[in-house]
């Protein structure tokens, strides 16, 4: 699965079976999963047409309930708390199984 992150994210949270690109470093497009945080939501909104595949899942990393309130108007598909990033790979596997297969 191809993943693009808009925020700084420790790639060790994601299995090697996935391709991970960072938007700021350049990406090739066709991302199936996009990960962002509150500081990068507008970068995502401005660039999703060139970064994402036709069918993609957006995942927001939130720090607190205020972040959730800000994200809910952007049509985000999934949220993960920053403190739970160690479980990100489980979420990605679930997305792959249920949404992208």
GUKOLMI-33513 format. One line per field, with one value per residue: residue in three letters; x, y, z of N, C-alpha, C in turn; residue number from 1. Coordinates in Angstrom, 3 decimals, decimal comma, always signed. Example, Ala and Ser with C-alpha at 12.3 -4.5 7.8 and 13.67 -1.06 7.14 Angstrom:
2
code: c(ala | ser);
n_xx: c(+13,190 | +12,850);
n_yy: c(-5,690 | -2,250);
n_zz: c(+7,800 | +7,080);
ca_xx: c(+12,300 | +13,670);
ca_yy: c(-4,500 | -1,060);
ca_zz: c(+7,800 | +7,140);
c_xx: c(+13,200 | +12,900);
c_yy: c(-3,300 | +0,030);
c_zz: c(+7,800 | +7,870);
pos: c(1 | 2);
END
This chain:
101
code: c(unk | unk | unk | unk | unk | unk | unk | unk | unk | unk | unk | unk | unk | unk | unk | unk | unk | unk | unk | unk | unk | unk | unk | unk | unk | unk | unk | unk | unk | unk | unk | unk | unk | unk | unk | unk | unk | unk | unk | unk | unk | unk | unk | unk | unk | unk | unk | unk | unk | unk | unk | unk | unk | unk | unk | unk | unk | unk | unk | unk | unk | unk | unk | unk | unk | unk | unk | unk | unk | unk | unk | unk | unk | unk | unk | unk | unk | unk | unk | unk | unk | unk | unk | unk | unk | unk | unk | unk | unk | unk | unk | unk | unk | unk | unk | unk | unk | unk | unk | unk | unk);
n_xx: c(+0,855 | +0,515 | +1,621 | +1,370 | +2,792 | +2,018 | +2,845 | +5,539 | +6,552 | +7,366 | +8,677 | +8,997 | +6,718 | +5,268 | +4,834 | +7,332 | +6,300 | +4,704 | +4,821 | +6,253 | +6,059 | +7,135 | +5,468 | +6,772 | +9,281 | +8,908 | +6,786 | +5,404 | +2,757 | -0,587 | -1,210 | -2,567 | -3,229 | -3,315 | -1,627 | -1,958 | -1,580 | -2,862 | -1,396 | -0,781 | -3,019 | -4,020 | -2,045 | -2,457 | -5,135 | -4,774 | -3,175 | -4,116 | -5,236 | -3,106 | -1,525 | -2,914 | -4,453 | -7,320 | -9,095 | -8,789 | -7,743 | -7,999 | -6,098 | -6,013 | -3,809 | -4,301 | -3,944 | -5,537 | -8,993 | -9,728 | -8,369 | -9,750 | -12,261 | -11,563 | -10,790 | -13,123 | -14,678 | -13,421 | -13,809 | -12,366 | -11,308 | -10,365 | -9,120 | -6,323 | -4,972 | -2,160 | -0,735 | -1,236 | +0,137 | +1,797 | +0,136 | -0,512 | +0,149 | -1,563 | -4,021 | -3,560 | -3,328 | -5,926 | -7,321 | -6,300 | -7,284 | -10,122 | -10,933 | -9,441 | -9,130);
n_yy: c(-1,166 | +2,233 | +5,022 | +8,402 | +10,876 | +13,942 | +15,177 | +15,204 | +12,039 | +9,154 | +6,612 | +4,070 | +3,195 | +2,006 | -0,863 | -2,453 | -3,467 | -1,613 | +1,235 | +4,241 | +7,671 | +11,062 | +14,068 | +16,599 | +15,923 | +15,198 | +13,358 | +10,645 | +10,517 | +9,015 | +8,001 | +5,756 | +5,953 | +8,728 | +10,611 | +13,054 | +15,991 | +18,492 | +20,738 | +20,384 | +20,092 | +21,947 | +21,915 | +19,319 | +19,558 | +21,378 | +19,924 | +17,350 | +16,437 | +15,929 | +14,221 | +11,989 | +8,782 | +7,832 | +6,550 | +6,840 | +6,870 | +9,037 | +9,897 | +11,347 | +12,657 | +13,341 | +15,577 | +16,447 | +16,975 | +19,356 | +19,367 | +17,335 | +18,547 | +20,580 | +19,074 | +17,693 | +18,960 | +18,550 | +16,120 | +13,820 | +10,441 | +8,691 | +8,760 | +9,071 | +9,133 | +11,038 | +9,991 | +7,323 | +6,403 | +4,219 | +2,177 | +2,574 | +0,982 | -1,206 | +0,027 | +0,802 | -1,717 | -2,643 | -0,756 | -1,379 | -3,971 | -3,689 | -1,426 | -1,007 | -3,289);
n_zz: c(+0,000 | -0,733 | +0,988 | +1,920 | +3,870 | +5,372 | +7,586 | +10,030 | +10,691 | +12,418 | +10,692 | +11,628 | +12,785 | +10,851 | +8,874 | +6,823 | +4,500 | +3,313 | +1,170 | +1,941 | +1,583 | +1,941 | +1,839 | +1,850 | +0,972 | -1,552 | -3,698 | -5,569 | -6,332 | -6,513 | -3,946 | -1,603 | +1,013 | +3,122 | +5,508 | +7,954 | +10,087 | +12,362 | +11,684 | +9,037 | +7,472 | +5,590 | +3,600 | +2,684 | +1,737 | -0,374 | -2,118 | -2,570 | -4,951 | -6,690 | -5,281 | -4,325 | -5,039 | -7,058 | -5,341 | -1,997 | +1,475 | +4,180 | +7,015 | +10,128 | +12,517 | +15,791 | +18,559 | +20,622 | +21,721 | +20,524 | +18,110 | +16,782 | +16,470 | +14,678 | +12,444 | +11,684 | +9,767 | +7,388 | +6,181 | +6,922 | +7,005 | +9,040 | +12,401 | +14,584 | +17,775 | +18,781 | +20,893 | +20,553 | +18,358 | +18,143 | +17,525 | +14,924 | +12,676 | +12,919 | +12,391 | +9,728 | +8,494 | +8,847 | +7,326 | +4,802 | +4,473 | +4,685 | +3,170 | +0,844 | -0,606);
ca_xx: c(+0,000 | +1,309 | +1,235 | +2,050 | +2,603 | +2,212 | +3,471 | +6,704 | +6,061 | +8,380 | +8,311 | +9,071 | +5,352 | +4,641 | +5,526 | +8,130 | +5,553 | +4,075 | +5,696 | +5,972 | +6,686 | +6,844 | +5,076 | +7,775 | +10,460 | +8,475 | +6,095 | +5,108 | +1,317 | -1,322 | -1,219 | -3,806 | -3,473 | -2,653 | -1,590 | -1,681 | -1,936 | -3,551 | -0,527 | -0,578 | -4,303 | -4,198 | -1,165 | -3,186 | -6,289 | -4,300 | -2,393 | -4,641 | -5,504 | -1,897 | -0,846 | -3,744 | -5,113 | -8,755 | -9,681 | -7,794 | -8,221 | -7,264 | -5,933 | -5,547 | -3,189 | -4,812 | -3,346 | -6,590 | -10,338 | -9,780 | -7,940 | -10,868 | -13,262 | -11,064 | -10,746 | -14,401 | -15,234 | -12,608 | -14,140 | -11,309 | -11,851 | -9,971 | -8,307 | -5,517 | -4,366 | -0,699 | -0,226 | -1,495 | +0,787 | +2,398 | -0,881 | -0,819 | +0,242 | -2,806 | -5,027 | -3,248 | -3,684 | -7,384 | -7,706 | -5,955 | -8,181 | -11,535 | -11,265 | -8,665 | -8,961);
ca_yy: c(+0,000 | +3,454 | +5,978 | +9,695 | +11,636 | +15,385 | +15,585 | +14,433 | +10,798 | +8,119 | +5,513 | +2,774 | +2,819 | +1,431 | -2,050 | -2,286 | -3,904 | -0,422 | +2,273 | +5,498 | +8,865 | +12,272 | +15,117 | +17,659 | +15,409 | +14,852 | +12,072 | +10,306 | +10,500 | +7,759 | +7,499 | +5,109 | +6,448 | +9,998 | +10,890 | +14,466 | +16,474 | +19,787 | +21,733 | +20,111 | +19,844 | +22,798 | +21,365 | +18,172 | +20,034 | +22,034 | +19,031 | +15,986 | +16,072 | +15,437 | +13,272 | +10,828 | +7,956 | +8,128 | +6,039 | +6,927 | +7,024 | +10,069 | +9,624 | +12,520 | +12,460 | +14,411 | +15,708 | +16,645 | +17,100 | +20,545 | +18,953 | +16,595 | +19,539 | +21,262 | +18,127 | +17,087 | +19,648 | +18,254 | +14,805 | +12,859 | +9,083 | +8,028 | +9,555 | +8,345 | +10,052 | +11,043 | +9,085 | +5,948 | +6,143 | +2,879 | +1,290 | +3,027 | -0,112 | -1,987 | +0,796 | +0,699 | -3,064 | -2,680 | +0,043 | -2,168 | -5,131 | -3,333 | -0,340 | -0,922 | -4,580);
ca_zz: c(+0,000 | -0,834 | +2,022 | +1,914 | +5,103 | +5,264 | +8,834 | +10,436 | +11,261 | +12,571 | +9,787 | +12,314 | +13,158 | +9,663 | +8,350 | +5,607 | +3,319 | +2,749 | +0,635 | +2,635 | +1,037 | +2,698 | +0,906 | +1,803 | +0,268 | -2,897 | -3,796 | -6,956 | -6,591 | -6,369 | -2,565 | -1,182 | +2,366 | +3,398 | +6,939 | +8,214 | +11,414 | +12,320 | +11,061 | +7,613 | +6,807 | +4,415 | +2,561 | +2,140 | +0,966 | -1,592 | -2,970 | -2,636 | -6,339 | -7,350 | -4,397 | -4,003 | -6,048 | -7,141 | -4,107 | -0,928 | +2,838 | +4,899 | +8,435 | +10,856 | +13,828 | +16,650 | +19,888 | +21,622 | +21,167 | +19,679 | +16,768 | +16,184 | +16,073 | +13,480 | +11,326 | +11,304 | +8,601 | +6,211 | +5,628 | +7,228 | +7,129 | +10,286 | +13,316 | +15,559 | +18,729 | +18,710 | +21,932 | +20,125 | +17,075 | +18,152 | +16,965 | +13,567 | +11,717 | +13,010 | +11,659 | +8,298 | +8,046 | +8,796 | +6,147 | +3,616 | +4,411 | +4,534 | +2,267 | -0,388 | -1,268);
c_xx: c(+0,901 | +0,749 | +2,043 | +1,737 | +2,848 | +2,902 | +4,727 | +6,207 | +7,192 | +7,944 | +8,392 | +7,693 | +4,655 | +5,483 | +6,255 | +7,377 | +4,848 | +5,151 | +5,304 | +6,765 | +6,282 | +6,591 | +6,176 | +9,033 | +10,151 | +7,822 | +5,629 | +3,622 | +0,720 | -1,286 | -2,588 | -4,209 | -2,667 | -2,756 | -1,192 | -1,950 | -2,555 | -2,718 | -0,384 | -1,882 | -4,471 | -3,258 | -1,841 | -4,329 | -5,863 | -3,665 | -2,972 | -4,922 | -4,299 | -1,184 | -1,594 | -4,241 | -6,589 | -9,484 | -8,594 | -8,501 | -7,356 | -7,275 | -5,353 | -4,958 | -3,625 | -4,124 | -4,401 | -7,936 | -10,494 | -9,356 | -9,064 | -11,932 | -12,844 | -11,110 | -12,116 | -15,044 | -14,476 | -12,883 | -13,058 | -11,937 | -11,548 | -9,094 | -7,513 | -4,906 | -2,849 | -0,106 | -0,412 | -0,822 | +1,462 | +1,437 | -1,246 | -0,799 | -1,002 | -3,930 | -4,797 | -3,599 | -5,195 | -7,911 | -7,459 | -6,948 | -9,607 | -11,839 | -10,592 | -8,480 | -10,089);
c_yy: c(+1,229 | +4,504 | +7,254 | +10,392 | +13,109 | +15,926 | +14,760 | +13,196 | +9,789 | +6,909 | +4,144 | +2,315 | +2,058 | +0,268 | -1,740 | -2,714 | -2,737 | +0,530 | +3,588 | +6,622 | +10,048 | +13,406 | +16,166 | +17,221 | +15,073 | +13,487 | +11,880 | +10,283 | +9,130 | +7,162 | +6,914 | +5,537 | +7,725 | +10,255 | +12,346 | +14,783 | +17,861 | +20,860 | +21,555 | +19,877 | +20,707 | +22,393 | +20,181 | +18,642 | +20,644 | +21,058 | +17,644 | +15,533 | +15,504 | +14,358 | +11,946 | +10,078 | +8,345 | +7,688 | +6,042 | +7,098 | +8,087 | +9,757 | +10,877 | +12,097 | +13,639 | +14,388 | +15,838 | +16,826 | +18,325 | +20,241 | +18,210 | +17,567 | +20,255 | +20,348 | +17,691 | +17,747 | +19,355 | +16,876 | +13,769 | +11,489 | +8,421 | +8,974 | +8,621 | +9,398 | +9,935 | +10,083 | +7,615 | +5,601 | +4,775 | +1,853 | +1,640 | +1,881 | -0,990 | -1,291 | +0,693 | -0,672 | -3,223 | -1,902 | -0,756 | -3,313 | -4,724 | -2,335 | -0,395 | -2,243 | -4,877);
c_zz: c(+0,000 | +0,119 | +1,840 | +3,224 | +4,813 | +6,509 | +9,080 | +11,172 | +11,290 | +11,745 | +10,454 | +12,792 | +12,029 | +9,154 | +7,051 | +4,347 | +2,620 | +2,219 | +1,289 | +1,980 | +1,902 | +1,712 | +0,743 | +1,054 | -1,181 | -2,909 | -5,227 | -7,295 | -6,351 | -4,968 | -2,245 | +0,225 | +2,546 | +4,891 | +7,128 | +9,671 | +11,255 | +11,612 | +9,552 | +6,841 | +5,552 | +3,279 | +1,884 | +1,241 | -0,369 | -2,581 | -3,162 | -4,062 | -7,067 | -6,547 | -4,287 | -5,230 | -6,087 | -5,881 | -3,036 | +0,411 | +3,505 | +6,395 | +9,093 | +12,194 | +14,686 | +18,013 | +20,972 | +20,933 | +20,274 | +18,255 | +16,058 | +15,686 | +14,797 | +12,255 | +10,835 | +10,085 | +7,311 | +5,622 | +5,825 | +7,490 | +8,469 | +11,099 | +14,196 | +16,488 | +18,641 | +19,731 | +21,565 | +18,794 | +17,008 | +17,558 | +15,522 | +12,565 | +11,742 | +12,253 | +10,157 | +7,739 | +7,931 | +7,586 | +4,878 | +3,415 | +4,060 | +3,435 | +0,913 | -1,110 | -2,215);
pos: c(1 | 2 | 3 | 4 | 5 | 6 | 7 | 8 | 9 | 10 | 11 | 12 | 13 | 14 | 15 | 16 | 17 | 18 | 19 | 20 | 21 | 22 | 23 | 24 | 25 | 26 | 27 | 28 | 29 | 30 | 31 | 32 | 33 | 34 | 35 | 36 | 37 | 38 | 39 | 40 | 41 | 42 | 43 | 44 | 45 | 46 | 47 | 48 | 49 | 50 | 51 | 52 | 53 | 54 | 55 | 56 | 57 | 58 | 59 | 60 | 61 | 62 | 63 | 64 | 65 | 66 | 67 | 68 | 69 | 70 | 71 | 72 | 73 | 74 | 75 | 76 | 77 | 78 | 79 | 80 | 81 | 82 | 83 | 84 | 85 | 86 | 87 | 88 | 89 | 90 | 91 | 92 | 93 | 94 | 95 | 96 | 97 | 98 | 99 | 100 | 101);
END
